[in-house]
Amino acid sequence: MSNGKSKLKSTASSCRRIVVKFGTSLLTAGTPHLDQDIMSRLVAQVAQLHGEKRELVIVSSGAIASGRNKLGVTRRLRDIPFKQVMASVGQNRLMSLYEQLFSQYDITVAQALLTKADLSERAGYLNARNTLLALLEFRVICIVNENDVVATEEIQGAMFGDNDNLSAMVANLIDADLLIILSDTAGLYSADPHRDPSARLISEITRIDSNIELMATNTSSNLGTGGMATKIEAARLATASGATVIIASGNEPDILTRLVAGEHIGTRFLPTTSKLESRKRWMLCGLCTKGKLVIDSGAALALRKQKRSLLSAGIKHTDGEFDRGDIVDIYDTEETYLGCGITNYSSGEIDIVKGAQSSKIATMLGVDYGPEVVHRNNLAML
């Protein structure tokens, strides 16, 4: 046990690049407005870590809640135009408060508003990455949020849907060592702690499976768009990019400095892979996938253990419509996510040749783009 704790402390204390996500319920303390005392305490901790020469990016919720309070809107308006108005008003107030708080420590802040569309194309992904990395080089702390004013699909939940997944995307963008997701919950529990007194906090997770996903349905937040399920989705993406993820309560005293010092608080998700090169991280981010391939156990073994390409013989079926050159997710027959890749054939073509030997592709299709449906060089496996 002591060896495990020593390893955790060593790993956390060595983290140089950190993404911190502040949830709406944390920043408002359950009230209809931003709580300046709480934000001040969080900023003080970020400033301390910044003084230790660590590189930090903040993904902050709270804009819509702040705008709702400023406009005196008491009921839960769900119309997209009203939410866009509240986001527009609130984002300015949120950034103004961050500017004021960080100025006490002579720290310059910047703002970045992102949407899925910004990152779904490779060029946009690289532009965002380069900007964030340049800000880190200049020792500027960037405050990132979704561009809710224009991205209606985000507010409706069809895309990022919440800042949990956005924080994982930012961790993916900048090669973060650690993603800390802070809200008003202590972490992932085995059951709903408000209803089940026997519920226990899960302290460490090595791999996110169906049991973990089931636990995540037990908790939700009243003010934000994300609940525990979205935090698990975020953890899956960030750990696949090589980052450690911690979900913890932001109400714990000195939570950020304690976590980075190596104290084991909340729920910690261990990386499922070493740091991936940028192209594979972009592929795994899930923003650009067009469809899905389900493969048999033999093909799954060949991909995961033998580092081979995906051939038509191992494909059971496709899901969705996609073209040659699109990115597709890859699952086994038990619906376990294996990774993704760039396909050499369209969904229609794969439906014809699935289960067949590669040598028969040209005869069956009348075209031949190679024996591999997905070449090993175009695979990003978990």
N, C-alpha and C positions, 0 to 999 in steps of 0.2 A: 504493500500500500504506500509506504513511504517513498519507494522508488518511483511509483506512478506520479506522486505529487511533485517530486523533484523534477521529473521530466516535464510536467505541465508548467512548472515555474520557469524552467529554462526556456521552453518553447515560447511562452507568452512574453517573457522579458526580452527575447531576441527579436520581437516583432518591430519592424521599422516603419512599415507603411500600413496605416490603419484607416478603415472606413467605419464611421460611427453613425448609426441611424437613430434619430429621436422620433418617437411616435407621438401622434396627436394627444392621446390620453395622458401621456407623460408630460408634455409641454403645457397642457391646460390643467393638470391635476384634477381632471374630472369636471372642471367648470366650463362655462361657455367661452372663456377667453384665455389668452396666453398668460401663464404664471411667471412673472419676471423673476421671482426669487428662485424658482426651480431652474429657469434658464440660466440665471447668473451662476448658480452652483455648477451646472454642467459646463458652461463656458470656462469657468475657473479651472476645471479639471483638464479640459482640452488644452488650455493655455499652458498648464504645467507639463503636459506631455509634449507640446510643441517646444517648450523650453529645454526638453531632454533631447532635442534634435530628431524627434520622430516626425513622420510625414502624415498629415491627417486630412481627410475629406469628410464633411458632414452631409448626410442626407437628412433633410429636415421636413417633417410634416408640419401641419398647423396653419397653413395659409387660409384654407377655406374656413376653419373655425375662427380664425382671427377676423376675416372679412365678415362672417356672419355676425360676430359681436359688434364690429364697427357699424354695420348697417342696421343693427337692432333687430335682426331677424331671429325670432324665438322658436318658430316651428321648423321642422326638418323638411325644407324644400328639396325636392328631388329632381326638379326640372333642370336639364343641363344648362340652359342659358343663365339661370339664377346662380348655379354653382360656379359658372365661369366668371360671373360678376363678383361673387364673393372671393374667388381665388385671386382675381385681379386686384381687388382692394386689399385683401389680406396679405398677399405676397410682398407688397411694398412695406407694410407694417412689420412683417416678420423679419425682413432683411434689415430694416431700420433698427430694430431691437438688437439683432446680432451685431450690426456695425457699432452700436453704442457699447455693448458689453465687451466686445473684443478690443475696442480702442483703449480700454483701461489697461490692457497688457501690451499696447503698441503692436498689435497684430492686425495686418491687413486682411480683409475678407473679400471674396469675389462671389458672384452668383452665376450658376449655370442651370438653365431650364431645359430639360431633355424630354423627348418623346420617343416612342418606339421607332417611329419613322426615321428619326435622326440616326439611329444605330443599326437599323435593319440592313442598310447597304454598307458594304465594306468600307467605302470612302468616308461615309459619315461616321462610322465606328472609329476609324483611325483619326479623323479630325477631332472628335471628342476626346479620344485618348491623348492625343498630342497636346491639346489645350490643358487638360487636367494635369498631365505630367509637367508641363511648363510652369503651371501655377505652383506645384509642389517645389519645383526647383527654385522659384522666387520666394519660397517660404510663405506663400499666401494660403490661407485656409478657405477653400471653396465650399459654399453652401449650395447643395444640389437639391432640386425639386423637380417634379414633373411639371411640364408646361400645361397645366390644367385649363388655361385660358383658351387654348386652341385645340387641345387634344381631347375631344369629347369622348373618344373610345376609352381613354384611360379612366375617366370619371365613371363611366358605365361599367368598368371592370373587364372590358374585352381584351385589353392589352396588358400593360404593366398592372394597372388596376389599383396599385398601392405602392407606397414607398419601401416596403419590405423587398419586393422584387427589384425595384430600382436600385436599392442599396447593394444588392447582389450583383447587379449589372455594373455598377460603378466599381465594385471590388474586382470584377472580371476585367474591366477596362484598364485599371491602373496596376494590375498585378499585386493586389493587396495581400499582406501576410495574414491580416486579421480583420474580420467583420464583426462588429459588436452591434447587436440590435437591442435597443433599450425601449421598454414600454412600461406599463404599470403591472406587468405580470412577471413572476420570478423565474419563469422558464417553462419547459414542457413537463407536464404532469402525466402520470399513468392514467388518471381519470380527472373529472372536473373537481377541483379542490373545494369549490363552493357547495357541492352537492354530496361529495363522497369524502368523509373524514379519513378514510384509509388511503386516499390518493397520495402518491409519493412523487417527489421531484426527480426527474431523470437527469442525472448529473453529467453523463457523457454518452455520446452516440457515435459509433464508428461508421455505420452505414444506415441510410434512410430507407426503410422497407415499408411494406403495407401496414405492419403493426404500428410503426411510428406515425404514419399518416393517419391511422385511425385515432390514435391518442390526440392528434392535433385538432380534431373536430370538436374537442371538448371545451375549448375556450374561444372567446371572441371579445372584441372591443366595442364599446358603445359609441365612441366618437370618431374613430378612424375608419378607413375603408378596409383595413387588413385585420385579420384575426390570426390565431396560431397557425392555421393551415397555410396562410400566405408566408408566414415566417419559415415554415418547413420547406416550402417551395424555394424560398430565397436561400436557405441553407444548402439545399440540393445543388443549386447553380454555383454558389460560391465555393463549396467544398470540391466540386468538380473542376474548378479553376485552380485548385491548389491552396485555397485559403482556409484557415480555421474560422469557425463561426461560433459566437457566443450569444445566446438569448438570455437576458437578465432584466431585473427591475431597475429602472433608473432612479427609483426612490431610495435605494441603498446608499448610505453615506460613502462618498468618494468612490463610487462604483467603477468609474473608468480607470482611475489610477490603480485601484486594487486589482482589477482584472489584468491590466497590462503588466503589473508587477508579478503576476502569476497566481494570484489567489483564485481558488476554484469556486466560483459563484455562478448560479444559474445553470443553464444547460449548454454544454460545449459539444460542437460537432467537429469531428476530426476530418482533415482533408482526405479525399478519396483518391487523389492523384498528386504527383509532384507538379510543380509549376509547368503549365503548358505554354507552348509558343503561341504568339498572338493570333495567328490564323485559326488554330484549333479552338482557342478560347472563344473567338467570334462565332465559330460554328456551333459550339456547345451552348451558347447563350440562349438559344431557343427562339430568337426573334425572327429568324429567317427560314425556319423549316416549313416545307410545303406539304409534306405527307409523311407516311410511315411505312416501314417494312417490318414484317414479322418473320423471323427466321427459325429454323429448327435447331435442336440441341447440338447437332454436329457442326453447323455453321457458327453457332454461338461459341463453341469451344475453339474453333479455328480462329475466330476474331480475337477472343480474350486471351487465350493461352498461347496460341501458335503464331500470333501476329500476322495473320494472313489476310488476303482480300476477301470480299464477299462475292460469291459466285451464285449464278442463277439456281443451281441445284439445291441450295440450302434455303431458298425463299419459299415460305408457305403462302403468304398473301400480302397484298398492299392495302393501304388505307389512304384515301384522298387522291386528288389529281395533281400530278406534278410532271414537269418536263425534264429532259436531259439537262444536266448542269445544276439542278436544284438541290438544296440540302434536305435530307430526309432523316427522321428519327429511326432508330433501329431497336426493336424489342425482340425478346425471345417469346416462346409460346405461352409462358407463364406471366406475360405482361411485365417482365422486368426490363427496365430501360438500360440498354447497353451502351449507347452513344449515338453518334450521327455521322453522316458522310455525304459527299457529293456524288450523286448518281450519274452513271453513264447512259442510262436508259430511262425513258418516260414510264409513267405508271401503266399506261396501256401496253407498252412493249413488255414490261416485266410481267404483267398478267398473262401474257402469251408464253413466255419462256420460263416462268417460275417452275422449279422442280426439274428442269431439263438440264442436260449437260451443256457446258459452255461451247463445245464443239458443234452444237446444233443451232446456235443462235442465228448465224447467218442464213441458214436454210429456213428457219421458222419466221424470221423477220424480213429477210431480203436486204438487210443492212447489218453491218458488224462494226460496233464501236469498241470492240475489245472483249476479251473473255470475262472480264470482271464487271459485275454490276456496280460495285463500289470498290475502287482501287485502294489498297492499303495506305497509299500516300494521301488519300482524300478522306481518311477515317479519323474521327476523334472519339476514342473509346474512354469510358469511365474506368 
